[in-house]
Amino acid sequence: MFVAAHQGGRIVAGAVANRTGEVVGLSNVFAPAQDAAAYWAGCVASAMGAFPGLPLVGYERGADLSSAEEAGFSRLGPLRVWIRRPTPGE
């Protein structure tokens, strides 16, 4: 699901909400820095409205992490990304 906030006929903020199993990932959140908290809250509310009762998850860093925490997210730990490279012949 794509979330978009409009102002004066322009998209000024938004996010992507993607259901995977029993959670909803909130990603690609963008918002003007001066109103980040309000737009984050709107993106969260939109995702929760579209997927009621499911937990929201995501990963952020820097100012976006602060905005996510202000929107009610809790920090769980560092992100680890794993990769499995194919062996020859696969």
C-alpha positions in Angstrom: 0.0 0.0 0.0 1.3 3.5 -0.8 0.6 6.3 1.6 0.8 9.9 0.3 0.2 13.2 2.0 -0.8 16.1 -0.3 -0.4 19.8 0.2 -1.4 22.3 -2.4 -1.9 19.6 -5.0 1.6 18.1 -4.4 2.7 15.0 -2.7 4.9 16.2 0.2 5.2 13.1 2.3 4.6 9.4 2.1 5.5 5.8 2.8 5.0 2.2 1.7 3.2 -0.3 4.0 3.7 -4.0 3.1 2.1 -6.9 4.8 4.3 -9.9 5.2 2.9 -12.7 7.3 1.7 -11.4 10.6 3.4 -8.0 10.4 3.3 -4.9 8.3 6.6 -3.3 7.2 6.6 0.5 7.0 9.4 1.7 4.7 10.5 4.4 2.4 9.0 7.1 4.7 9.7 10.6 3.4 8.6 13.9 4.9 9.7 17.5 5.2 12.1 17.8 8.2 10.2 20.6 9.8 7.0 18.5 10.0 8.4 15.0 10.2 6.7 14.0 13.4 3.2 14.9 12.1 3.7 13.2 8.8 5.2 10.1 10.4 2.1 10.0 12.7 -0.1 10.2 9.6 1.8 7.4 7.8 1.5 5.2 10.9 -2.2 5.9 11.3 -2.8 5.1 7.6 -0.9 1.8 7.8 -2.7 0.8 11.0 -6.1 1.7 9.5 -5.4 -0.5 6.5 -4.0 -3.4 8.5 -5.8 -3.3 11.9 -4.5 -5.4 14.7 -1.1 -6.1 13.0 2.1 -4.9 14.4 4.2 -2.4 12.4 7.9 -3.0 11.9 10.6 -1.1 10.1 14.2 0.1 10.2 15.5 3.6 10.4 18.6 5.5 11.4 19.5 9.1 12.2 16.7 11.7 12.2 14.3 9.1 10.7 14.9 6.8 13.7 14.0 9.7 16.0 10.8 10.4 14.0 9.9 6.7 14.2 10.4 6.7 18.0 8.2 9.8 18.3 5.6 7.9 16.3 5.6 5.1 18.9 8.1 2.7 17.6 10.6 1.0 20.0 14.2 0.4 19.2 15.0 -3.4 19.2 18.6 -3.4 18.1 21.0 -3.1 15.1 19.9 -4.3 11.7 21.8 -7.3 10.4 21.6 -8.2 6.7 22.5 -11.6 5.6 23.3 -12.8 2.1 23.8 -16.3 0.7 25.7 -16.4 -2.5 24.9 -19.2 -4.9 27.5 -21.8 -5.2 28.8 -22.7 -8.7 26.1 -24.7 -10.6 23.1 -23.3 -8.7 
